[in-house]
Amino acid sequence: LFLSLSLLYSFFLLRNISDDKQSPIPNAEIKIEQVSHAFQFGTSLRTEMFNNDVPTFEQTKYLQIAKELANSGVHEDALKWYSTERNRGQINYADADRILAWSERNYSLPMRGHNLFWEVEKWNQEWLQKLEKDDLRQAVLQRATEVCTRYRGRITEYDVLNETLHGNFFRGRLGDRIIDEMFAQCAKADPQARLYLNEYDILSGKLVDTYVQKIRVLLDRGVPIGGIGIQAHIRENISVAQMQASIDTLAQFGLPIKITEVSVIADNESRKAQVLSDLYRVAFSHPAVKGITLWGLWEGSAWEPKTALYDRQFNPLPAAIAYRNLVLKQWRTNTIGQTNLFGIYSTRAFFGTYRVTVKSGDQYIQKKINFNDQNNSQHQFQICLNSKV
């Protein structure tokens, strides 16, 4: 039913450089192992899982699962404004820094930054709600500058504005053009960062047209939107066709799309697993989608326990089994073969980083190769074999 467009041909051309002729090597044994994905399979990371110098059993298990299932992380709550500046002027990035450091040690892809500004009033601190107009604008610009400068080169993309279709905390006080200022200030502080809007009620189609209108207006004004975020907190029946149609609609802008927050509640665990699988297949197979992020790994820490992939005892639920089967098995390229008479071995491979091992007689070499999307269907790598086993 689904075709992953991340599947392309990769050609490995083997030559012997032990002589001047660089002759091809037929019948060489070749082993190709995928080390990591170029596609972002992310997970949110909860602050309380990082707050002990000596991790508890639960923290250790949680982090083991997070490391195994994902190749990228996002602060679930540690980078939100109410976490970094609960009281005015008392700024604390310790939790965000700790999570980022762990992510950099354990993941192949950079973290996402979530989120800089949240339009829903109840998620903004009381002191922020009481600021006069000029002070609020100054606070907004200061936060954009501060965060994007602090994490420049480490966090490579941000959900700059969260849920602007469901609230107007900033726009109601400062006018619609405050969005332009938010994005411009972030871009000034970190010109390389990719800046996202992030919204829900999109996959269902409920607000997809409204989202399109909002994005178009902002782009026409020159707002440096670099990507489109689609939350996926699924609490209703959404067909595969509807998911596909919603993503297709947003793909018209030619911007990368991220499914930023995935959590599913269904009638039973089997149904939850099926919905999760459907969503991941749709996302991974769509050329505009560049990543998808889980929002609740473990029942003991998930913001809504029923969405978790692992129960309180860390047993995998059907959704975890389905996820692992897709992401860690089906969508991995690991193969063994031999070169043909012309020293060529070709295979279909997912984009990512590979460890390639080649043996021919007493010669041996192992190389790491990055195989990424460059908008063509064939990639050729030449491997020179001159090492002895």
N, C-alpha and C positions, 0 to 999 in steps of 0.2 A: 504493500500500500504506500510505503514511503521510500524515497530514494535520497540517500545522503549526498548532497552536492559537495561534500568535503572529500569525496572519493575521486582521486585522479590517478593517472598513471605516472609512475616514477621509473626511470631507466637507470640502471647501474652498469656502467661500462668499465670493465676490468682490463688493465694492461700491465704487462711486466716491464718494469724499467731497469731490470738487472742487465739488459743489453741495450745497445744503441737503437735498435729497431722498434722498441716499445711494442712488441708483438702482443696480440690479444691472448687471453688465457681461457681456453675452453674447459668445461667440466669442473670449474672451481666450485667448491662448496661455499654457499653464502647463507648467512643467517641474519635476518632482519628483525630487530626488536624495537618496538615503540617505547620510548622512555617517557615522553610527555605529549600532550595534545596542544595544538595551536588554538583550538577552540576552548573558550573559557567555561569550564565546569566549576562553578564557584559554590561557596557556602558562606552564610553569615556566621560571625563569630561572637559569642556572648561574652560580655565583660566578666561575669562572675566565674568563668572558666579559666581566667588568667590571674586571679587576684591573690594567689598564695605563692610564696617563694618555694615552698615544697608542695607540689601538687597533691591533692587528695586523689583517692582511687577514682572517683567520678570524673574529676578534671582530666586525669591521665587517660581514661577510656574515651572521654569525649574528644580529646585532641588526637588520639590515635585514629578514631573514626574520621574526624575532619581532615586529617592528613591523607588518609587512604582514599576518600571519596572525591576529593576536590583538587584542583590545581591553582586555585585562587581564592582569596578571602575578601570579605567586606565587613567593616565594623557594623554589627547589628545596632548598637546603641552608643558606643563609646565616643563617636565623633559627632553625634548630634549636639546641637547648641546647648540643650538643657543638661548635657553631660559635661561639656567642656567649660561651661560658665554658668553653673546653677545660680550663683549669686553674682551680681554685677561686679566686674573687676577681679573676681577670684577665678582666674583661668587655670585649668588643669588638664594637661594632655597626657598624663602618666598612663592612664588606661589605654588610650588610643596608641600611644607609642609602644606599649608592651605588646599589644596585639599585632601591630605592624611588624615589629621585630620578629615575632614568631612566624608570621606569614612569610617574611623574606627568607627565613631559614628553611622553611618547609615546602614552599610552593614555587612552581616554575614560572608563574605569571604574576604580575604586580597586583596589589590590592585595588579595589574600588573604594572611593570615598563616599560615604552615605551618612547623612545628607547635610548640606550646608544651610539650607533654609526650608522650613516646613510651613506651608500656607495655612494649615489647620490651627486655629487659635489655641485650642486646649494644649497643644504640644509646644507652646512657647511660654517661657518663664514669666512669672508674674511681674518681675522687674522690667522685662522687655515690653510687656503689655502696657505698662504705665509711662513709658518714655514719651516725651514730646516729639513731634514730627522730625525736627532737625536732629535731635539726639538719636532717634531710631535710625534715620538714614546713615548717620555717622557710624553707628554700631554695626549696621549691615555691611558697609564698605570695609570697616576694620576687620570684621570676621572673614570676609572673602579674601582680603589681602593676607591676613595672618595665617589661615589654614593652608592656602595654596602656596604661600611662600615657605612655610614650615616643612611641607611634605613634597616640595618640588623635586621631580625626578624619582620619587619613591611611590607616591600614589599618582597614577597616570590618568585617572578619570574620576569625575565627581558627578553625583546626583546633585546638581546645583540647586534646583527648585523642585520640591516634593509636593505633589498633590495640589497643584494650583487650580485644578478643575473642581476641587472639593473644599476649597477655603480661599479666603482673601485677606489673611492677616496683614501681610505686607502691602499688597496692592490697595486694600481698603484704606490704609493710613497714608501711603506714600504715592499712590497712583500707579497705573499699569506700567509706566516707564521704569519703575524700580527694577523690573526684571532685566531690562537692558543694562542697567547699572550693575546688577549682581553678576551677570555673565561677563561684562566688559572688565570688571574689577578682577574676577578670577583669571581671565585670559591675560590680563596685564601682569598679574603675580606669577603665573605659570603658563607661558605661551604654548607649551607642548601638551598641556593637559587637555583631555577630551571632556567636554562639558555637556551634561545630559539634563533633560527634563525627565521626570519620573512620575508615572500616573497609574491609577487602577480603574477598573470598569472598562477596560479596553479590549481584552481578549473576547469578552462576551459580545462585543459590538455595541454595548450600551452607549459609550461615550467616544467611540473611535472617530466619528465624524467631527465631534467637537474638538477632539485632540488635534486632528488634522488642521482644522481652522486655526487653532491657537498656534501651532507650529508654523504654519504658513505666514501668519501675521508677524510673528517674531522674526522669522528669516527675512521677510520683506523689509523689516526695519533694520536689518543688519546685525541682529543679535547672533553672537558666535556659538550657536548650538552645534555641538559636534556629534551628538548621538541621541537616540530616543529610547527611554526606559519604559518598559511595560511590566507592571507588577502582575503577579499571577497567584493571588490568594483566592483559590477556587472554592466556592461554597455552593455552587449550583451546577446543573448539567450544562456543559458547553460542548458542543459537537466539535469533532476534528475539523470539519469544514468551516465552522465559524472561527476557530482559532486561526486557521490558515488564511481566511478572508481578512481578518483584522490585521494580521501581519502584512499581508499583501497590500492593504490600503496604506499602511504607514511606510512601506518600502518605496513609495513613489518619490520620497525626498532624496533617496540615494544616500542616506545616512546609516551608519551602523545601528542595529537594534540590539538591545540587551533585554532578556527576560530577567528582571532584576530581583524579584522576590517570589519564590515558589513555595506555596503551602497549600495543601489539599485536605479538605474535610469531605468525606463521603459517607454513604449509608453503612458501609462496612470496610474492613481493611483490604479486602480483595478489590473492591471497587476503587478505593483510593489508589491502589497500585496501578490499576488500569488507566485511570485518569492521568496519573503522573507519567506513565509510559507514553500515553498519547501526546501529552504536552512536550515531552522531551524529543519525541520523534519529529513532531511538527517543527520545533525550534531548530533542531540539529540539521534538518533537511532543507531549511530555508536559507538561500544565499545571503539574505540581508541580516540574518541573526548571527551575532558573533560570540554570544555567550548566554549562559543561563545559570541562575544562582538559587540554591536551596535556602529556605528561610525557616529552619527548625529541624535539627538533626535528632535530638534526644528528648524524650518525653519529660525528663527532669529539668530541662532548661528552655524548651520551646515556648515561644510567647503564647501559642495555643497548643496545649499538649496533644490534642487529637491530630495535629498535623505531622507529628514526629515520625521519623523513619525507624527509630529504635525505641523500644519500650524502656521503662524505668530501670530494668535490670540489664539493659544494653543488648537485649535480644533483637535481632533484625526482624522487623515487621515485613509483610509482603511488599510494601513500597520500597524498602531498602533492598530486598532481593531483586526486584524488578530494575531498580536503578543500577545496581552492581552488574546485572546481566547485560544491560545496554552499554553503560559507560566504561566499565572495566573489562568487558569481554567482547561483545559484538562490535563495538566501535574502537577496537584496537587492532593494529596491524602487526602480527608476529608470524613470520614465515621462514621456511627453510627451502632452499632449492639449489640449482646448479646453473652456471653460465652456459650459453649455447656455443656453437663453433666459433662465433665472432666475439666471444668474451663478454656477451651482454646478458644481463638478467633483468627482466622487467616484472613489475608487480603493481597492483593497485594498492594505494596506501592513503591513509588519513593524514591530513596535515599535522605536522608536529616534529618532534626531535627523535632521531633514531640512533641506535647503536648497530652498526653493520660489521659483522665478523666474516672474514674471507679466509679460506684455507685452500691451498693448492700444493700438493706434495709436501715439501718441508717448509713452504712459505706461508706466512700468516700475517694478517693485519686486522686491526679493529679501529673503526673510525666513528666519530659522532657526526651526524648529518642533520641539518635543519631543512625540512621539507615544508615550505609554506606557500600560501596562495599568492601567485603572481599573475593571475588572470590568464593563464594558459593551461592547456590540458596535459602537457608533457614536460617533465623535468628530467634532466640528464646529469648524473654525477659520475665523474671519472675517478676511479680508485687505482692507485699504482701499488703494485704488490712487490715488495723487495725485502721483506723481513723474514727471517728464519723462525720456525717454530721452536 
